[in-house]
Amino acid sequence: MKSKYSIILLTIIITLALFFSFKQYILTEDLPYDDEQEGLNDQIVLTFSHVVSNNTPKGMAADKFAEIVAEKSDGNIKIVVFSNGSLYSDIEEIRAVQEGNVDIIAPSTSKLGMLNPAWGVLDLPFIFPSYEAINEGLDGFIGQTLLSSVKGDGLIGLAHWSNGFKQFTSNDGPIIYPQDIAGQTFRIMQSDVLSSQFLELNANSVKESFNSTYDLLDSGKVDGEENTISNIYSKKFYNLQKYMTISNHGYLGYAVLMNENVWNKQSSETKRILTEAMSEVTQWNRKQAAQMNENQLEEIRKVSSIHIHELTNEEKNSWKKVLDPVYTQFKNEIGSTLIDKALKLRDKYENETTDETD
């Protein structure tokens, strides 16, 4: 019996000796080279969530940002983009980035009124007469003030991305004058300024997520919606709607936001790369958005039977007359300084447009 235990003990000792000898051999030998693993331990991975298709101004800008960051960092910084609301809806994403469940988001500025009502300035009706006015507003006092306002909410404002101007679509008759929209129900973003606009027009509004819009239209729960051409095209809203009005009545843009704690943990070099890449993409995005909306309007004309009407200057003035009281209604909430700056900018570019047509 004793010899049996001795044999077992000897076997265990030999096995352990062989194991540690083999382990030491593995550690001292050169491992096979695997280029996919090179620098993996040092790689910074940041997640970027958004709710639209990849072939929209925001979707394309997010992908291009990831591409430029990878190039500038030699692959050491990786931006992983999740599109089409695959991680979070546009209602959920702000809390998600604040809680650190995602690193970067680009919500529509209309959603940011939940953080600070000052963001409502960008929802005011007919606030930007042209793309040039949009760019000046976002790059100047208005845009910088808004980006700075999110810091107290655990966020860093990186940039303003543009989609362009919103248009009306509906199944309940053509929309040419303000009275044409009365009694209709529209899906809108989560913005008190937007809901007030529809109240001024004697219309109803439903605040729902962007990704629910198609189903709302398809089911007939709403008569119409307001959106940019690129969103109407990418989500094929034109297949569900009989009428579209090129009104340019509102601006749709995005604020690129990052979790403040994540930003603060980055090295100065990483921050430099992210900032430079964001600046390049922002300029690219604005040109791309304007061109895309123009091209896709022509595509809609080709592939759809939707009736399209473009407001004349006279027709636009009738809308402005009805909607201008919204400015007074939100002057205290948004802030008189921001609204005054926005109105001066509007007057400047409206006068330029008038001079060109005289």
C-alpha positions as CSV (number, residue, x, y, z in Angstrom):
1,M,0.0,0.0,0.0
2,K,2.8,2.3,0.9
3,S,4.6,1.6,-2.4
4,K,1.4,2.4,-4.2
5,Y,1.2,5.9,-2.6
6,S,4.9,6.4,-3.3
7,I,4.3,5.7,-7.0
8,I,1.4,8.2,-7.1
9,L,3.4,10.9,-5.4
10,L,6.3,10.3,-7.7
11,T,4.0,10.7,-10.7
12,I,2.7,14.0,-9.4
13,I,6.2,15.3,-8.9
14,I,7.3,14.4,-12.4
15,T,4.1,15.9,-13.9
16,L,4.7,19.2,-12.1
17,A,8.3,19.3,-13.1
18,L,7.4,18.8,-16.7
19,F,4.7,21.4,-16.6
20,F,7.0,24.1,-15.1
21,S,9.8,23.3,-17.5
22,F,7.4,23.6,-20.5
23,K,6.0,26.9,-19.1
24,Q,9.6,28.3,-18.8
25,Y,10.3,27.2,-22.3
26,I,7.3,29.0,-23.7
27,L,8.2,32.2,-21.8
28,T,11.7,32.3,-23.1
29,E,10.9,31.4,-26.7
30,D,9.8,34.0,-29.2
31,L,6.1,33.8,-29.9
32,P,4.8,33.7,-33.5
33,Y,4.3,37.2,-34.9
34,D,0.6,38.3,-35.3
35,D,0.2,41.7,-36.8
36,E,-3.5,41.8,-35.7
37,Q,-2.4,41.8,-32.1
38,E,0.3,44.4,-32.5
39,G,-0.3,47.4,-30.2
40,L,-3.6,46.0,-29.1
41,N,-2.9,46.5,-25.4
42,D,-2.1,50.2,-26.1
43,Q,-5.1,50.8,-28.4
44,I,-7.7,53.3,-27.3
45,V,-11.2,52.2,-28.2
46,L,-14.1,54.8,-28.1
47,T,-17.7,54.0,-28.9
48,F,-19.8,56.4,-31.0
49,S,-23.6,55.8,-31.1
50,H,-26.1,57.5,-33.4
51,V,-29.6,56.8,-34.7
52,V,-29.6,57.4,-38.4
53,S,-28.5,55.5,-41.5
54,N,-24.8,55.4,-42.6
55,N,-25.8,57.1,-45.8
56,T,-27.0,60.3,-44.2
57,P,-24.9,63.4,-43.3
58,K,-24.5,62.4,-39.7
59,G,-23.9,58.7,-40.5
60,M,-21.2,59.6,-43.1
61,A,-19.6,62.1,-40.8
62,A,-19.3,59.6,-38.0
63,D,-17.7,57.0,-40.3
64,K,-15.3,59.6,-41.7
65,F,-14.4,60.8,-38.2
66,A,-13.5,57.2,-37.3
67,E,-11.4,56.9,-40.5
68,I,-9.5,60.1,-39.9
69,V,-8.8,59.4,-36.3
70,A,-7.4,55.9,-37.2
71,E,-5.1,57.5,-39.9
72,K,-3.9,60.3,-37.6
73,S,-3.2,57.9,-34.7
74,D,-1.7,55.1,-36.9
75,G,-4.5,52.8,-35.7
76,N,-3.8,53.5,-32.0
77,I,-7.2,55.1,-31.5
78,K,-10.2,53.2,-32.8
79,I,-13.7,54.8,-33.0
80,V,-16.4,52.1,-33.1
81,V,-19.5,53.5,-34.7
82,F,-23.0,52.1,-34.0
83,S,-25.6,53.4,-36.4
84,N,-29.4,53.3,-36.8
85,G,-30.1,53.3,-33.1
86,S,-28.6,49.9,-32.7
87,L,-27.4,50.8,-29.2
88,Y,-29.7,53.6,-28.0
89,S,-32.7,55.5,-29.4
90,D,-32.4,59.3,-29.7
91,I,-34.4,59.6,-26.5
92,E,-32.0,57.3,-24.6
93,E,-28.6,58.3,-25.9
94,I,-28.1,61.4,-23.8
95,R,-28.4,59.6,-20.5
96,A,-26.3,56.7,-21.9
97,V,-23.3,59.0,-22.6
98,Q,-23.7,60.7,-19.3
99,E,-23.6,57.4,-17.5
100,G,-20.6,56.3,-19.4
101,N,-22.3,53.5,-21.3
102,V,-21.2,55.0,-24.6
103,D,-18.4,57.5,-25.2
104,I,-19.6,59.8,-28.0
105,I,-23.0,60.7,-29.4
106,A,-24.3,63.2,-31.9
107,P,-28.0,64.0,-30.9
108,S,-30.1,66.5,-32.8
109,T,-29.8,69.8,-31.1
110,S,-33.6,69.8,-30.5
111,K,-33.1,67.0,-27.9
112,L,-30.7,69.1,-25.9
113,G,-33.4,71.4,-24.5
114,M,-33.6,68.8,-21.7
115,L,-30.1,69.9,-20.6
116,N,-30.4,73.6,-21.2
117,P,-33.4,75.5,-22.8
118,A,-30.9,77.8,-24.6
119,W,-30.6,75.1,-27.3
120,G,-34.1,76.0,-28.3
121,V,-32.6,79.0,-30.2
122,L,-31.7,76.6,-33.1
123,D,-35.4,75.4,-33.3
124,L,-36.9,78.8,-33.8
125,P,-38.8,79.0,-37.1
126,F,-37.0,80.4,-40.1
127,I,-34.0,81.4,-37.9
128,F,-31.4,80.6,-40.7
129,P,-32.1,81.9,-44.2
130,S,-29.2,80.1,-45.8
131,Y,-26.4,77.5,-45.3
132,E,-24.0,80.5,-44.9
133,A,-26.1,81.8,-42.1
134,I,-26.0,78.4,-40.4
135,N,-22.3,78.2,-40.6
136,E,-21.7,81.7,-39.2
137,G,-24.1,81.0,-36.4
138,L,-22.6,77.7,-35.4
139,D,-19.0,78.9,-35.6
140,G,-19.7,82.1,-33.7
141,F,-21.2,83.2,-30.4
142,I,-24.3,81.1,-30.7
143,G,-22.6,77.8,-31.4
144,Q,-19.8,78.3,-28.9
145,T,-22.2,79.3,-26.2
146,L,-24.3,76.2,-26.7
147,L,-21.4,73.8,-26.7
148,S,-20.0,75.4,-23.5
149,S,-23.4,74.9,-21.8
150,V,-23.1,71.1,-21.6
151,K,-20.0,71.0,-19.4
152,G,-22.0,71.1,-16.2
153,D,-23.9,68.0,-17.4
154,G,-20.8,65.8,-17.5
155,L,-20.2,66.3,-21.2
156,I,-17.8,67.9,-23.6
157,G,-19.1,69.7,-26.7
158,L,-16.8,68.8,-29.6
159,A,-18.6,70.2,-32.6
160,H,-21.7,71.2,-34.5
161,W,-22.6,69.0,-37.4
162,S,-25.3,70.0,-39.9
163,N,-28.0,68.1,-41.7
164,G,-29.7,71.1,-43.3
165,F,-33.2,72.5,-43.6
166,K,-36.4,70.8,-42.6
167,Q,-39.4,70.3,-45.0
168,F,-43.0,69.3,-44.4
169,T,-44.5,66.0,-45.6
170,S,-48.1,65.1,-45.2
171,N,-50.9,62.8,-46.4
172,D,-53.7,65.3,-45.7
173,G,-53.5,67.7,-48.6
174,P,-50.8,70.1,-50.0
175,I,-49.2,72.5,-47.5
176,I,-48.7,76.0,-49.0
177,Y,-50.1,78.5,-46.5
178,P,-50.1,78.2,-42.7
179,Q,-53.9,77.4,-42.6
180,D,-53.3,74.3,-44.7
181,I,-51.6,72.6,-41.8
182,A,-54.4,73.3,-39.2
183,G,-55.9,70.2,-37.7
184,Q,-53.2,67.8,-38.9
185,T,-51.0,65.7,-36.5
186,F,-47.2,65.7,-37.0
187,R,-44.4,63.7,-35.5
188,I,-41.8,66.0,-34.0
189,M,-38.6,65.8,-31.9
190,Q,-38.5,66.3,-28.2
191,S,-38.6,70.1,-28.2
192,D,-41.0,72.6,-26.5
193,V,-40.1,75.2,-29.2
194,L,-41.2,72.8,-31.9
195,S,-44.5,71.9,-30.2
196,S,-45.2,75.6,-29.7
197,Q,-44.7,76.2,-33.4
198,F,-47.4,73.6,-34.3
199,L,-49.7,75.1,-31.7
200,E,-49.4,78.5,-33.4
201,L,-50.4,76.7,-36.6
202,N,-53.4,75.1,-34.9
203,A,-51.9,71.7,-35.6
204,N,-51.1,68.8,-33.3
205,S,-47.7,67.3,-32.6
206,V,-46.5,64.0,-31.2
207,K,-43.0,63.8,-29.6
208,E,-41.6,60.4,-30.6
209,S,-38.2,59.0,-31.5
210,F,-36.8,59.3,-35.0
211,N,-36.8,55.5,-35.5
212,S,-40.5,55.3,-34.7
213,T,-41.5,57.8,-37.5
214,Y,-41.9,55.3,-40.3
215,D,-44.3,53.2,-38.3
216,L,-46.3,56.3,-37.2
217,L,-46.7,57.3,-40.8
218,D,-47.4,53.8,-42.0
219,S,-50.1,53.2,-39.4
220,G,-51.8,56.6,-39.9
221,K,-51.2,57.7,-36.3
222,V,-49.8,60.9,-37.6
223,D,-50.6,62.8,-40.8
224,G,-47.1,64.0,-41.5
225,E,-43.6,64.9,-40.2
226,E,-40.9,67.5,-40.7
227,N,-37.4,66.5,-41.7
228,T,-34.5,67.1,-44.0
229,I,-34.5,65.7,-47.5
230,S,-31.6,63.3,-46.6
231,N,-33.7,61.8,-43.7
232,I,-36.9,61.7,-45.9
233,Y,-34.9,59.9,-48.6
234,S,-32.9,57.5,-46.4
235,K,-35.9,56.3,-44.5
236,K,-38.2,56.4,-47.6
237,F,-40.8,58.5,-45.9
238,Y,-41.7,59.7,-49.4
239,N,-43.2,56.3,-50.1
240,L,-45.8,56.9,-47.3
241,Q,-46.6,60.5,-48.0
242,K,-48.5,62.2,-50.8
243,Y,-47.3,65.8,-50.4
244,M,-44.0,67.5,-49.6
245,T,-43.4,71.2,-49.1
246,I,-39.9,72.6,-49.6
247,S,-40.3,75.2,-46.8
248,N,-36.8,75.4,-45.2
249,H,-38.8,76.4,-42.1
250,G,-36.4,74.9,-39.6
251,Y,-32.8,73.8,-39.0
252,L,-31.8,70.3,-38.2
253,G,-28.3,69.8,-36.8
254,Y,-26.4,67.7,-34.3
255,A,-24.1,68.4,-31.4
256,V,-21.2,66.0,-31.1
257,L,-20.8,65.3,-27.4
258,M,-18.4,63.2,-25.4
259,N,-18.4,61.9,-21.9
260,E,-16.4,64.4,-19.8
261,N,-14.6,61.7,-17.7
262,V,-13.6,59.8,-20.7
263,W,-12.2,63.0,-22.3
264,N,-10.3,64.0,-19.2
265,K,-8.6,60.6,-19.1
266,Q,-7.1,61.0,-22.5
267,S,-3.5,62.2,-23.1
268,S,-2.8,65.6,-24.6
269,E,-1.8,63.8,-27.8
270,T,-5.0,61.9,-28.0
271,K,-7.0,65.0,-27.4
272,R,-5.1,66.8,-30.2
273,I,-5.8,64.0,-32.6
274,L,-9.5,63.9,-31.8
275,T,-9.8,67.7,-32.0
276,E,-8.1,67.9,-35.3
277,A,-10.1,65.1,-36.8
278,M,-13.3,66.6,-35.6
279,S,-12.5,70.0,-37.1
280,E,-11.7,68.4,-40.5
281,V,-14.9,66.3,-40.5
282,T,-17.1,69.2,-39.4
283,Q,-16.1,71.3,-42.5
284,W,-16.5,68.2,-44.7
285,N,-19.9,67.4,-43.2
286,R,-21.4,70.9,-43.9
287,K,-20.5,70.8,-47.6
288,Q,-21.6,67.2,-47.9
289,A,-24.9,67.8,-46.2
290,A,-25.9,70.7,-48.5
291,Q,-25.0,68.7,-51.6
292,M,-26.6,65.5,-50.4
293,N,-30.0,67.2,-49.7
294,E,-29.9,68.8,-53.2
295,N,-29.1,65.6,-55.0
296,Q,-31.5,63.5,-53.0
297,L,-34.4,65.9,-53.7
298,E,-33.8,65.2,-57.4
299,E,-33.8,61.5,-56.7
300,I,-37.1,61.7,-54.9
301,R,-38.6,63.6,-57.9
302,K,-37.4,60.7,-60.2
303,V,-38.5,57.7,-58.1
304,S,-41.6,59.0,-56.3
305,S,-45.1,60.3,-57.2
306,I,-45.1,62.5,-54.2
307,H,-46.4,66.0,-55.0
308,I,-43.7,68.6,-54.3
309,H,-44.3,72.3,-53.8
310,E,-41.6,74.9,-53.1
311,L,-42.6,77.9,-51.1
312,T,-42.3,81.3,-52.8
313,N,-40.9,84.3,-50.8
314,E,-44.4,85.6,-50.5
315,E,-45.7,82.3,-49.1
316,K,-42.7,82.1,-46.7
317,N,-43.6,85.6,-45.4
318,S,-47.1,84.4,-44.5
319,W,-45.6,81.6,-42.4
320,K,-43.1,83.9,-40.7
321,K,-45.9,86.3,-39.7
322,V,-47.8,83.4,-38.0
323,L,-44.7,81.9,-36.3
324,D,-42.8,85.0,-35.2
325,P,-44.7,85.1,-31.8
326,V,-42.7,81.9,-30.9
327,Y,-39.6,84.2,-30.5
328,T,-41.3,86.3,-27.9
329,Q,-42.8,83.3,-26.1
330,F,-39.3,81.8,-25.5
331,K,-37.2,84.9,-25.1
332,N,-36.9,84.5,-21.3
333,E,-36.4,80.7,-21.4
334,I,-33.8,80.7,-24.2
335,G,-32.2,84.0,-23.2
336,S,-32.6,87.4,-24.9
337,T,-28.9,87.6,-25.8
338,L,-29.0,84.4,-27.9
339,I,-32.3,85.4,-29.6
340,D,-31.0,88.9,-30.4
341,K,-27.8,87.5,-31.9
342,A,-29.9,85.0,-33.9
343,L,-32.3,87.7,-35.2
344,K,-29.4,90.0,-36.2
345,L,-27.9,87.1,-38.2
346,R,-31.2,86.3,-39.8
347,D,-31.7,90.0,-40.8
348,K,-28.2,90.1,-42.2
349,Y,-28.6,87.1,-44.6
350,E,-32.2,88.0,-45.5
351,N,-31.0,91.4,-46.6
352,E,-28.2,89.8,-48.6
353,T,-30.8,87.5,-50.3
354,T,-33.0,90.5,-51.0
355,D,-30.1,92.4,-52.6
356,E,-29.3,89.5,-54.8
357,T,-32.8,89.2,-56.2
358,D,-33.4,93.0,-56.7
